[in-house]
Amino acid sequence: MGMSAAAGGKAGGRRGRRPRRHGAIAEINMTPFIDVMLVLLIIFMVAAPLIATGVPIDLPQTGAKPINVDQKPITIAIDDKGQIFLQDQPTLEPDLVQKLQSIAKQGFEDRIYVRGHKQVDYGRVASVMATITSAGFKRVALVTEPNSR
């Protein structure tokens, strides 16, 4: 008298399903990809200034014009305590000439920039510059910040 649930309707127990008209959707959902890229962009924008800083030095300000440089110059920094940094690596003044000669690609014609903290003793900066020039390097320059006026 009563029909069983499996026996009623269509064969195989597929009641009420429509046959597929179209195949599977083969589109890539771009929303998660864009969300991840925006998060990475924000992370790199926040982290970039932290990575780019070398030795923190407060440079004196002058009215000199900036120099255009094609290649990365050799930089020597002197912090407010008088510590010397060659290419952001701490070094001692007696070892400075030897390390400069090993870094210099063009020999004594390489440009060397000396950055001295504005609170460091002028004699300390002059002593470092004298050490560099007495070794034979001819292109030694002081680096300053432009006036903020």
C-alpha positions as CSV (number, residue, x, y, z in Angstrom):
1,M,0.0,0.0,0.0
2,G,2.5,2.5,1.0
3,M,5.4,3.3,-1.3
4,S,8.8,3.3,0.0
5,A,10.9,6.5,-0.2
6,A,13.3,5.0,-2.7
7,A,10.7,3.7,-5.0
8,G,8.7,6.9,-5.4
9,G,9.5,9.4,-8.2
10,K,12.4,9.0,-10.6
11,A,14.8,6.1,-10.7
12,G,17.9,6.3,-8.6
13,G,16.4,8.6,-5.9
14,R,17.0,11.9,-7.8
15,R,13.8,13.7,-7.1
16,G,13.6,17.4,-7.7
17,R,17.1,18.0,-9.1
18,R,17.5,19.8,-12.3
19,P,19.9,18.7,-14.9
20,R,23.0,20.9,-15.3
21,R,22.8,23.3,-18.2
22,H,26.3,24.7,-18.0
23,G,29.7,23.2,-17.0
24,A,31.7,24.2,-14.0
25,I,32.7,27.8,-13.6
26,A,36.4,28.2,-14.5
27,E,36.9,31.8,-13.3
28,I,39.5,32.7,-10.7
29,N,38.2,34.7,-7.8
30,M,40.5,37.8,-7.6
31,T,39.2,39.2,-4.4
32,P,41.4,37.2,-2.0
33,F,44.4,37.8,-4.2
34,I,43.9,41.6,-4.2
35,D,43.4,41.5,-0.4
36,V,46.7,39.7,0.1
37,M,48.5,42.1,-2.2
38,L,47.1,45.2,-0.4
39,V,48.2,43.8,3.0
40,L,51.7,43.1,1.6
41,L,51.8,46.6,0.2
42,I,51.0,48.1,3.6
43,I,53.6,45.9,5.3
44,F,56.3,46.9,2.9
45,M,55.4,50.6,3.1
46,V,55.8,50.4,6.9
47,A,58.9,48.3,6.8
48,A,60.8,50.1,4.0
49,P,61.9,53.1,6.1
50,L,63.2,50.8,8.8
51,I,65.3,48.8,6.4
52,A,66.7,51.8,4.5
53,T,68.3,53.5,7.5
54,G,71.9,52.9,8.2
55,V,73.8,54.7,10.9
56,P,71.5,57.3,12.5
57,I,73.3,60.6,12.0
58,D,71.9,64.1,12.4
59,L,73.7,66.0,9.5
60,P,74.3,69.7,9.6
61,Q,72.3,71.8,7.2
62,T,73.8,73.9,4.4
63,G,72.7,75.7,1.2
64,A,74.7,73.4,-1.1
65,K,73.0,71.8,-4.0
66,P,72.6,68.0,-4.2
67,I,75.1,66.0,-6.3
68,N,73.9,63.5,-9.0
69,V,75.7,60.2,-8.6
70,D,75.5,57.3,-11.0
71,Q,77.0,54.6,-8.8
72,K,76.8,54.0,-5.1
73,P,79.7,55.9,-3.5
74,I,81.8,54.8,-0.6
75,T,80.4,56.3,2.6
76,I,82.1,56.9,5.9
77,A,79.8,57.9,8.8
78,I,80.9,59.3,12.2
79,D,78.1,59.1,14.8
80,D,77.7,61.5,17.8
81,K,80.0,59.3,19.9
82,G,82.8,59.5,17.4
83,Q,82.5,55.9,16.2
84,I,83.5,55.4,12.5
85,F,81.3,53.4,10.1
86,L,82.5,52.3,6.7
87,Q,79.5,51.4,4.5
88,D,77.4,51.1,7.7
89,Q,80.0,48.6,9.3
90,P,81.8,49.8,12.4
91,T,85.5,50.2,12.0
92,L,88.5,51.7,13.8
93,E,90.5,54.6,12.4
94,P,93.8,52.6,12.0
95,D,92.0,49.9,9.9
96,L,90.1,52.5,7.8
97,V,92.7,52.9,5.0
98,Q,93.2,49.2,4.5
99,K,89.4,48.6,4.3
100,L,89.0,51.6,1.9
101,Q,91.6,50.2,-0.4
102,S,89.9,46.8,-0.5
103,I,86.5,48.4,-1.2
104,A,87.6,51.0,-3.8
105,K,86.9,49.8,-7.3
106,Q,88.7,52.7,-9.1
107,G,91.6,52.9,-6.7
108,F,92.3,56.3,-5.4
109,E,89.9,57.9,-7.9
110,D,86.8,56.6,-6.1
111,R,84.5,59.2,-4.5
112,I,84.3,59.0,-0.8
113,Y,81.6,60.8,1.2
114,V,82.1,61.6,4.9
115,R,79.0,62.1,6.9
116,G,79.6,63.5,10.4
117,H,76.9,64.0,13.1
118,K,76.5,67.7,13.8
119,Q,77.2,67.1,17.5
120,V,80.6,65.3,16.9
121,D,83.8,67.2,17.5
122,Y,85.0,68.9,14.3
123,G,88.5,67.6,15.1
124,R,87.3,64.1,14.9
125,V,85.9,64.6,11.4
126,A,89.0,66.4,10.3
127,S,91.2,63.6,11.6
128,V,89.2,61.0,9.6
129,M,89.4,63.1,6.5
130,A,93.1,63.6,7.0
131,T,93.6,59.8,7.3
132,I,91.7,59.2,4.1
133,T,93.5,61.9,2.1
134,S,97.0,61.0,3.4
135,A,96.4,57.5,2.1
136,G,96.1,59.0,-1.4
137,F,92.4,59.2,-2.0
138,K,91.7,62.5,-3.9
139,R,87.9,62.7,-4.1
140,V,86.8,63.1,-0.5
141,A,83.6,65.2,0.2
142,L,81.6,66.1,3.3
143,V,77.9,65.4,3.2
144,T,75.3,67.8,4.6
145,E,71.6,68.2,4.5
146,P,70.0,71.0,2.5
147,N,68.4,73.9,4.5
148,S,64.8,73.3,5.4
149,R,63.9,77.0,4.8
